[in-house]
Amino acid sequence: MKDGDHKDGKAKDAEIHPTPMLDQLEDGPWPSFVTGLKRLRDAKGEQYAPMMNDLMGQLNHSYENRKGYWKGGVVSVFGYGGGIIPRYSEVADKFPESKEFHTLRVMPPPGFHYTTEILRKLCDVWEEHGSGLIALHGQSGDIMLQGCTTENTQAAFDAINEMGFDLGGAGPALRTAMSCVGAARCEHSCYDEGKAHRQIINAFLDEMHRPSLPYKFKFKFSGCGNDCVNAIHRADFAVIGTWRDDIKINQEKVKEHIADVGRKYTIDTVVNMCPTRAISLHDDDTMEIDNASCVRCMHCINVMTKALSPGDDKGVSVMIGGKRSLKVGDMMGIMVKPFIKLETQEDFDELEEFAETCIEFFADNALEHERVGETIDRIGLPAFLEAVGVEADPNMVNHPRTSSYVRTDDFDDEAAKWFERKARDAGMTVAGE
Amino acid sequence: MSNEKAATPRPADEVGVPDHHQYMHPVLEKNHGNWAYHDRPRAGVLRHVSKSGDEIFTVRAGTQRQMDVFTIRKLCDIGDEFADGHIRFTTRSNIEFMMSDEAKVQPLIDKLGEEGFPVGGTGASVSMISHTQGWLHCDIPGTDASGVVKGLMDMLHEEFIQEKMPNRVRITTSCCQINCGGQGDIAVNVQYTKPPKINHDLVANVCERPAVVARCPVAAIRPAMVDGKPTLEIDEKKCVCCGACYPPCPPMQINGDDSTKIAIWVGGKHSNARSKPTFHKLAVANLPNNAPHWPEVNAVVKRIIKAYKKDAKHWERMGEWIERIGWNRFFEMTELAFTKHHLDTWTGARKSMNQSAHIHF
């Protein structure tokens, strides 16, 4: 993938920065981003070619000195306070054409589906107003249009906005969300991920475009426990598909699977790997699952895709408080809503309402630069649950507390609430039938 | 922006997240929510079968993530020729082409091969590395991201295009200790080794000092006066060299030519399959930040992959394998040292200690 066929388009050799360090990253079987950068640098007559020449010069300079040379700043488009990542070069004296190299964070469609037509239009806009360099996608899920001058930022935004795209989040704000391929092409999907993604984010765009939260707040939507968009680790509000009824078993396909891979292999890789020892294999090669002990981990379904599938009574779990290291260390989301049915419009509205309650709690109670998971650690999960109107549930814990240092004089009242709730749940189930 | 333009700004149309249905392949749109099962005819190819009987074949290929418009247009040309003008991307920046005609699968694979896009990344393979921005665009990076990834994926190419690992291997890289790259079976992350060097002339003008003091996770930063100027100072005995003060206060330079090192972590897992999700754990620190090939990093990653491939059982992820064999065997098999720095000292560290008589020999 070297750029031999672009030699005619090169600017005069004297003007091109030598990039001996980067040049070494053009060989090898993996597609080379350096070759791509060179194509942009060598695109004769394009407005971005000089910028990409200096960008490559600066990047090579970084490789030689093992230092980054970008500073932040403030750049935005009319009416918005976020969505642009400003970058100013600290070595602009050496590389003036790329002295401003801002990124537009653009929200992708759920599941990252595109037509080639819309991608080509995006490329055209970015050739006209930007650097021609696009990352698909950033770690928050954004389409990252990388490399824009301050002057061109508004025009670039106007053009993509007219195509139906909008800026994503940056700074202390609601951030761009991600969802897995889900219902569009996956039999494991337990809800309409794209619908949930769009309804929730589009309900709170004000929190994205005009940053005023204590710090960032991220949503991610995975269709099942395989969590292909890493929601539990990365999202303040993780929505994970699950189901309440039994795993569906096609016994004929179970037998076919065993005939294909062998009994021992099936026992080793399915029965023995069940985390709650809920699977039995009968002597006639039929399978039995203790669904009350199953934790919906997805392993057996992943292995036996034809024989096993999620049940029909589907919905989502919500986990709150995942984040990366800054500043107290990495955190995973805590199970806060073990099950919300998610089929009808009313169900989706209920999820949106709960999301709104959580965002409002965060806005009102988090300290500056504190993620909601840190807030929960600071005040304790019971206080958070009370604030967002959720009752304690055994699914929220690995095990009950081990410390006796707690005041329990209202234990009987709390226990009475539990038994009332249990009775109500049982009653509602009966009524529902 | 000129005054003329500023006088007539275009109000944003706050459209939010675009509707994906308009871009979705028609077979996916038709069978949305109605899929029955899938299998993998070969590495890099998925076959999904709908309850309606429809089939869709997906061919997955690696990309460089940071793409020039010419590369994207080339991928679009391929999408037009083979996949009805629809494509999608995975979480790990692989591109996917969908088609209902099985006869197009092999010609598409051939075409991707000709154009230099490796087909793979499915099932028990090493998929594309999820990574950050690095020197190309970040304001606080200790290393590059795309370059590290290019070097590693060149080395791991064979494991991308086949499904010969015990289970999937997810690698991440991060250019600083904030760890934007996330958790991975293997994580290649910058690890700073020296406290920041402070330019006292600039602190008062550039940094909001109380915010910087508050940012420090170990309360090692305090206000100070140097040469009559208000600035900040660091208790270097307390400092854990995390770099958290550098973003809000660039005069506290955390990066150093020789002091910015790379650590490798193992056993992170996002999925809930079998075991609960886990964080990655330290395997080795203090590897040199040696652009453009990072050979010392590549060598360790290669050793870890080799040991895992040789010893893990089918479906065991890296962390599950290590849990079974024990950490002493992990360090033995990978020829890495276990040091006092592997003993966690952070909040909750006790929970990471062995509080039992269970030991491996």
Boltz contact constraints between the chains, C-beta under 6 A:
constraints:
  - contact:
      token1: [A, 1]
      token2: [B, 116]
      max_distance: 6.0
  - contact:
      token1: [A, 21]
      token2: [B, 292]
      max_distance: 6.0
  - contact:
      token1: [A, 24]
      token2: [B, 292]
      max_distance: 6.0
  - contact:
      token1: [A, 25]
      token2: [B, 147]
      max_distance: 6.0
  - contact:
      token1: [A, 25]
      token2: [B, 150]
      max_distance: 6.0
  - contact:
      token1: [A, 25]
      token2: [B, 292]
      max_distance: 6.0
  - contact:
      token1: [A, 28]
      token2: [B, 154]
      max_distance: 6.0
  - contact:
      token1: [A, 29]
      token2: [B, 157]
      max_distance: 6.0
  - contact:
      token1: [A, 30]
      token2: [B, 150]
      max_distance: 6.0
  - contact:
      token1: [A, 30]
      token2: [B, 153]
      max_distance: 6.0
  - contact:
      token1: [A, 30]
      token2: [B, 154]
      max_distance: 6.0
  - contact:
      token1: [A, 31]
      token2: [B, 63]
      max_distance: 6.0
  - contact:
      token1: [A, 31]
      token2: [B, 64]
      max_distance: 6.0
  - contact:
      token1: [A, 31]
      token2: [B, 116]
      max_distance: 6.0
  - contact:
      token1: [A, 33]
      token2: [B, 64]
      max_distance: 6.0
  - contact:
      token1: [A, 33]
      token2: [B, 66]
      max_distance: 6.0
  - contact:
      token1: [A, 33]
      token2: [B, 146]
      max_distance: 6.0
  - contact:
      token1: [A, 36]
      token2: [B, 67]
      max_distance: 6.0
  - contact:
      token1: [A, 36]
      token2: [B, 68]
      max_distance: 6.0
  - contact:
      token1: [A, 36]
      token2: [B, 71]
      max_distance: 6.0
  - contact:
      token1: [A, 39]
      token2: [B, 68]
      max_distance: 6.0
  - contact:
      token1: [A, 39]
      token2: [B, 70]
      max_distance: 6.0
  - contact:
      token1: [A, 40]
      token2: [B, 68]
      max_distance: 6.0
  - contact:
      token1: [A, 59]
      token2: [B, 135]
      max_distance: 6.0
  - contact:
      token1: [A, 59]
      token2: [B, 136]
      max_distance: 6.0
  - contact:
      token1: [A, 62]
      token2: [B, 135]
      max_distance: 6.0
  - contact:
      token1: [A, 63]
      token2: [B, 291]
      max_distance: 6.0
  - contact:
      token1: [A, 63]
      token2: [B, 292]
      max_distance: 6.0
  - contact:
      token1: [A, 66]
      token2: [B, 257]
      max_distance: 6.0
  - contact:
      token1: [A, 66]
      token2: [B, 289]
      max_distance: 6.0
  - contact:
      token1: [A, 67]
      token2: [B, 255]
      max_distance: 6.0
  - contact:
      token1: [A, 68]
      token2: [B, 135]
      max_distance: 6.0
  - contact:
      token1: [A, 68]
      token2: [B, 141]
      max_distance: 6.0
  - contact:
      token1: [A, 70]
      token2: [B, 139]
      max_distance: 6.0
  - contact:
      token1: [A, 71]
      token2: [B, 139]
      max_distance: 6.0
  - contact:
      token1: [A, 72]
      token2: [B, 139]
      max_distance: 6.0
  - contact:
      token1: [A, 78]
      token2: [B, 9]
      max_distance: 6.0
  - contact:
      token1: [A, 79]
      token2: [B, 11]
      max_distance: 6.0
  - contact:
      token1: [A, 79]
      token2: [B, 12]
      max_distance: 6.0
  - contact:
      token1: [A, 107]
      token2: [B, 17]
      max_distance: 6.0
  - contact:
      token1: [A, 109]
      token2: [B, 18]
      max_distance: 6.0
  - contact:
      token1: [A, 109]
      token2: [B, 20]
      max_distance: 6.0
  - contact:
      token1: [A, 109]
      token2: [B, 23]
      max_distance: 6.0
  - contact:
      token1: [A, 110]
      token2: [B, 20]
      max_distance: 6.0
  - contact:
      token1: [A, 111]
      token2: [B, 20]
      max_distance: 6.0
  - contact:
      token1: [A, 112]
      token2: [B, 88]
      max_distance: 6.0
  - contact:
      token1: [A, 112]
      token2: [B, 89]
      max_distance: 6.0
  - contact:
      token1: [A, 113]
      token2: [B, 20]
      max_distance: 6.0
  - contact:
      token1: [A, 113]
      token2: [B, 23]
      max_distance: 6.0
  - contact:
      token1: [A, 113]
      token2: [B, 24]
      max_distance: 6.0
  - contact:
      token1: [A, 113]
      token2: [B, 88]
      max_distance: 6.0
  - contact:
      token1: [A, 114]
      token2: [B, 23]
      max_distance: 6.0
  - contact:
      token1: [A, 114]
      token2: [B, 87]
      max_distance: 6.0
  - contact:
      token1: [A, 115]
      token2: [B, 23]
      max_distance: 6.0
  - contact:
      token1: [A, 115]
      token2: [B, 85]
      max_distance: 6.0
  - contact:
      token1: [A, 115]
      token2: [B, 86]
      max_distance: 6.0
  - contact:
      token1: [A, 116]
      token2: [B, 76]
      max_distance: 6.0
  - contact:
      token1: [A, 116]
      token2: [B, 79]
      max_distance: 6.0
  - contact:
      token1: [A, 116]
      token2: [B, 80]
      max_distance: 6.0
  - contact:
      token1: [A, 116]
      token2: [B, 85]
      max_distance: 6.0
  - contact:
      token1: [A, 119]
      token2: [B, 72]
      max_distance: 6.0
  - contact:
      token1: [A, 119]
      token2: [B, 76]
      max_distance: 6.0
  - contact:
      token1: [A, 120]
      token2: [B, 76]
      max_distance: 6.0
  - contact:
      token1: [A, 123]
      token2: [B, 69]
      max_distance: 6.0
  - contact:
      token1: [A, 123]
      token2: [B, 72]
      max_distance: 6.0
  - contact:
      token1: [A, 123]
      token2: [B, 73]
      max_distance: 6.0
  - contact:
      token1: [A, 127]
      token2: [B, 69]
      max_distance: 6.0
  - contact:
      token1: [A, 132]
      token2: [B, 68]
      max_distance: 6.0
  - contact:
      token1: [A, 132]
      token2: [B, 69]
      max_distance: 6.0
  - contact:
      token1: [A, 133]
      token2: [B, 68]
      max_distance: 6.0
  - contact:
      token1: [A, 134]
      token2: [B, 67]
      max_distance: 6.0
  - contact:
      token1: [A, 135]
      token2: [B, 65]
      max_distance: 6.0
  - contact:
      token1: [A, 135]
      token2: [B, 66]
      max_distance: 6.0
  - contact:
      token1: [A, 136]
      token2: [B, 89]
      max_distance: 6.0
  - contact:
      token1: [A, 139]
      token2: [B, 180]
      max_distance: 6.0
  - contact:
      token1: [A, 146]
      token2: [B, 137]
      max_distance: 6.0
  - contact:
      token1: [A, 158]
      token2: [B, 10]
      max_distance: 6.0
  - contact:
      token1: [A, 161]
      token2: [B, 13]
      max_distance: 6.0
  - contact:
      token1: [A, 164]
      token2: [B, 15]
      max_distance: 6.0
  - contact:
      token1: [A, 164]
      token2: [B, 18]
      max_distance: 6.0
  - contact:
      token1: [A, 166]
      token2: [B, 15]
      max_distance: 6.0
  - contact:
      token1: [A, 166]
      token2: [B, 16]
      max_distance: 6.0
  - contact:
      token1: [A, 183]
      token2: [B, 32]
      max_distance: 6.0
  - contact:
      token1: [A, 183]
      token2: [B, 33]
      max_distance: 6.0
  - contact:
      token1: [A, 184]
      token2: [B, 24]
      max_distance: 6.0
  - contact:
      token1: [A, 184]
      token2: [B, 28]
      max_distance: 6.0
  - contact:
      token1: [A, 184]
      token2: [B, 32]
      max_distance: 6.0
  - contact:
      token1: [A, 185]
      token2: [B, 28]
      max_distance: 6.0
  - contact:
      token1: [A, 185]
      token2: [B, 48]
      max_distance: 6.0
  - contact:
      token1: [A, 187]
      token2: [B, 35]
      max_distance: 6.0
  - contact:
      token1: [A, 187]
      token2: [B, 36]
      max_distance: 6.0
  - contact:
      token1: [A, 187]
      token2: [B, 37]
      max_distance: 6.0
  - contact:
      token1: [A, 194]
      token2: [B, 20]
      max_distance: 6.0
  - contact:
      token1: [A, 198]
      token2: [B, 17]
      max_distance: 6.0
  - contact:
      token1: [A, 201]
      token2: [B, 17]
      max_distance: 6.0
  - contact:
      token1: [A, 202]
      token2: [B, 16]
      max_distance: 6.0
  - contact:
      token1: [A, 202]
      token2: [B, 17]
      max_distance: 6.0
  - contact:
      token1: [A, 205]
      token2: [B, 14]
      max_distance: 6.0
  - contact:
      token1: [A, 205]
      token2: [B, 16]
      max_distance: 6.0
  - contact:
      token1: [A, 225]
      token2: [B, 272]
      max_distance: 6.0
  - contact:
      token1: [A, 226]
      token2: [B, 271]
      max_distance: 6.0
  - contact:
      token1: [A, 227]
      token2: [B, 270]
      max_distance: 6.0
  - contact:
      token1: [A, 227]
      token2: [B, 271]
      max_distance: 6.0
  - contact:
      token1: [A, 228]
      token2: [B, 91]
      max_distance: 6.0
  - contact:
      token1: [A, 229]
      token2: [B, 91]
      max_distance: 6.0
  - contact:
      token1: [A, 230]
      token2: [B, 270]
      max_distance: 6.0
  - contact:
      token1: [A, 232]
      token2: [B, 277]
      max_distance: 6.0
  - contact:
      token1: [A, 233]
      token2: [B, 183]
      max_distance: 6.0
  - contact:
      token1: [A, 233]
      token2: [B, 270]
      max_distance: 6.0
  - contact:
      token1: [A, 269]
      token2: [B, 314]
      max_distance: 6.0
  - contact:
      token1: [A, 269]
      token2: [B, 315]
      max_distance: 6.0
  - contact:
      token1: [A, 273]
      token2: [B, 274]
      max_distance: 6.0
  - contact:
      token1: [A, 273]
      token2: [B, 315]
      max_distance: 6.0
  - contact:
      token1: [A, 275]
      token2: [B, 274]
      max_distance: 6.0
  - contact:
      token1: [A, 297]
      token2: [B, 272]
      max_distance: 6.0
  - contact:
      token1: [A, 297]
      token2: [B, 273]
      max_distance: 6.0
  - contact:
      token1: [A, 298]
      token2: [B, 273]
      max_distance: 6.0
  - contact:
      token1: [A, 299]
      token2: [B, 273]
      max_distance: 6.0
  - contact:
      token1: [A, 299]
      token2: [B, 274]
      max_distance: 6.0
  - contact:
      token1: [A, 302]
      token2: [B, 273]
      max_distance: 6.0
  - contact:
      token1: [A, 305]
      token2: [B, 37]
      max_distance: 6.0
  - contact:
      token1: [A, 305]
      token2: [B, 38]
      max_distance: 6.0
  - contact:
      token1: [A, 306]
      token2: [B, 37]
      max_distance: 6.0
  - contact:
      token1: [A, 324]
      token2: [B, 178]
      max_distance: 6.0
  - contact:
      token1: [A, 324]
      token2: [B, 179]
      max_distance: 6.0
  - contact:
      token1: [A, 325]
      token2: [B, 177]
      max_distance: 6.0
  - contact:
      token1: [A, 325]
      token2: [B, 178]
      max_distance: 6.0
  - contact:
      token1: [A, 325]
      token2: [B, 179]
      max_distance: 6.0
  - contact:
      token1: [A, 326]
      token2: [B, 178]
      max_distance: 6.0
  - contact:
      token1: [A, 326]
      token2: [B, 244]
      max_distance: 6.0
  - contact:
      token1: [A, 327]
      token2: [B, 217]
      max_distance: 6.0
  - contact:
      token1: [A, 327]
      token2: [B, 244]
      max_distance: 6.0
  - contact:
      token1: [A, 329]
      token2: [B, 346]
      max_distance: 6.0
  - contact:
      token1: [A, 330]
      token2: [B, 279]
      max_distance: 6.0
  - contact:
      token1: [A, 332]
      token2: [B, 277]
      max_distance: 6.0
